[in-house]
Amino acid sequence: MPKDSAHRLQGLVLSDIRNMTRLCNEAGGINLGQGLCEMPMPQPIKDATIAAVNDGRASYSYAEGIVELRQAIAKKLREDNGIEADPESEITVSVGSAGAFTDVLHGLLDPGDGIIIFEPYYGYHLNAAIVSGLDPQFVELKPPEFRFTEEMLEATVSENTRAILICTPSNPSGKMFDQQELELLARFAHRHDLLVITDEIYEYIRYDDRPHISPATVGDLGSRTVTIMGVSKTFSMTGWRLGYAVAPAAMAKSLNLINDLYSICAPTPLQHGVVAGFSLPRSFFDGLKDAYATKRTMICDALDACGMSPVVPQGAYYVLADISSFGYGTAKEAALALLAQTKVAAIPGSAFYRGETGETLLRFCFAADDGPLAEACKRIATFKS
């Protein structure tokens, strides 16, 4: 009989993020677990997409994406990130930022290569690396600062290390890496000749006037960095699955090859629609930050009220909360108790850490409509162990 599973899937299971969503739906609860992003999508994007469908612009695009979108991305990168990228040779439009990450893993790394991953990690990054045959090498960052040192990096690097992954703003912690940290990273990457892979999907969701710094603009990182970004979070269109990668031309050529092999191209009508998103006024992006700042205050106040200590995020729309005082044996037990008692879903911190640190944390997503979020906060405030 054929085997039920490939060897590379050994030990992997469905993410707790997906599991908690299913359990929440079964309970008729409010889902603050999965980052569904329920903010309204900008109307110009909808209109442009409908027009593309009605005009019959639904054939394959180039593997690297339609020219208009790559040009819009290049303009955005120059103005908002300080990154100069040739739209003809250094940008690849992908099926979500996850698709871009897949392109990097298969296009620039080989099975057996080591990749440094910071904890807390986004589980899909870790599992995608494992399925690609890479060797994950971990640097644990502890709350509330989530800072790393040169000594921590040097203690992790190995003979087979070829890459380091950095997520800023971070899912799940909301950590934004500052200039000093990124300069340290640049020195380390240069010393060990590492590929730097970034995930900057939450770049426009940040708080307290904190600037987003793209690692590719720091030191000599530009020549060794693949910058991964996307539109799912910024434009509240997570199900559209559109992202992009920016890399030096020789690297981008490899990314395009993998993008073509795995995806052919990102959905063409949606690419046309997103072009309109990059033309939205600055007030849209400022309003996005303000709206999420209000939601951040709501959820953190509710967590404080019930005795969970929130690690107030610097960016993104997640907050980690310390549940160690509640006395549960595991974070999953705490998440299930919260769901049973309040019908609010959160994600166990063990989804983002391998060791004990994760068992003391729950992750909440506050990218919900104001009404459901307010009700969820009201329920969370009453939670007792």
Residue, then its C-alpha position, 0 to 999 in steps of 0.5 A: m500500500p502507498k504510504d500515508s505521508a511523506h517522511r518530511l511531514q513526520g511530526l507536523v500537525l495542523s496548526d493550533i491557529r487553525n484548530m482553535t478557529r474550528l473549535c471557536n466556530e463549533a462553540g459559536g464564539i468570537n475568534l481572536g485567535q486567527g488573524l482573519c483581519e476584519m477591517p473593511m477593504p478599500q472600495p477602489i480595490k474592489d472597483a478595480t478588480i471588478a473592472a478587470v474581471n469585466d474587461g476580461r483581464a483574467s489570463y495568465s500574467y508573467a510569473e513575476g506579476i503584471v507590469e503595472l503592479r510591479q511598477a506600483i510596488a517599486k514606487k511604494l518601496r522607494e517612497d515608504n521603505g527607502i528600497e530601490a528595486d527595478p520592477e523589471s528584474e527585482i520584484t516577484v508577485s506571489v500567492g501571498s507572502a507565504g508563496a514568496f517565502t516558499d519561493v525563497l526556501h526552494g529557490l535560494l536554499d538547499p535541503g540540509d541548510g541551516i536557517i536561524i529562526f527567532e522564537p517566538y516564531y510564526g509556525y508557518h515559517l518553521n513548518a515550511a522550512i522543515v518541509s523544505g528540508l532545512d535545519p531550523q536553528f533557534v534563538e529564543l527571545k523572551p518577553p517583554e523586550f524580545r531582544f537578541t545579542e551578538e552572543m545569542l546569535e553566535a551561540t546558534v550559528s553552525e557550519n551549515t547555517r546559510a540564512i536568518l529569518i526576521c519578522t518585523p513587525s513580528n507575529p506573534s509578539g508585535k516586536m519591531f526591530d530597531q536600528q541598533e538591533l538591525e545593525l548588529l544583525a547586518r554585522f553578523a550576517h556579513r561575518h557568516d555570509l548569510l542570506v537574510i529573509t524578512d517578513e514585513i507583512y505588518e509594516y503599516i500597522r505600528y504604534d506610538d509613531r514608531p518607524h518601520i525599518s526595512p532590514a535591506t536598508v541597513g548596512d550592507l544587508g541590501s545585497r544579501t536580503v530578500t524582502i517579503m511583503g504583502v497586501s493582505k493585512t494592509f488592505s484587509m484582504t487576507g483571502w486574496r493571497l497576494g504578496y511579493a518578494v524583493a531581491p537582487a536580480a540574480m536572486a529574483k531570477s531564481l524566485n521567479l523560476i520557483n514561482d512559475l513552477y509552483s503557482i504559474c502566477a498570482p491571480t491576475p484580476l486581483q493583481h489589477g485590483v491591488v494596483a489601485g491600493f498603492s494609489l490610496p492617499r496617505s490618510f488611509f495608512d494613517g487611519l489604519k494605524d489609528a484604528y488599530a491603536t484604539k483596538r490595541t487599547m481595548i484588548c490590553d485593558a481587558l487583559d489587564a482587568c482579568g489578570m493576564s499581563p499583556v506585552v503591549p505590541q509595538g506593531a502588528y495586531y496581536v498581543l501576547a498575554d502572560i497567563s502564568s498566574f492562572g495556574y494552568g499546566t499548559a497554554k493549551e489548557a488555558a486557551l480551552a478554558l478561556l473558550a469554554q468559559t467566555k466563548v472567546a478564542a485565543i492561541p496557545g503560546s506553545a504554537f510560537y515557542r518550543g519550550e516553557t516560555g510558550e506555556t505561559l502565554l496566550r496570543f490574541c488577535f485584535a483585528a476584529d470589527d469594533g462590535p465583536l471586539a468590544e464584546a470579546c473584551k467584555r467577556i475576557a475581563t470576566f475570565k477566572s481560572 
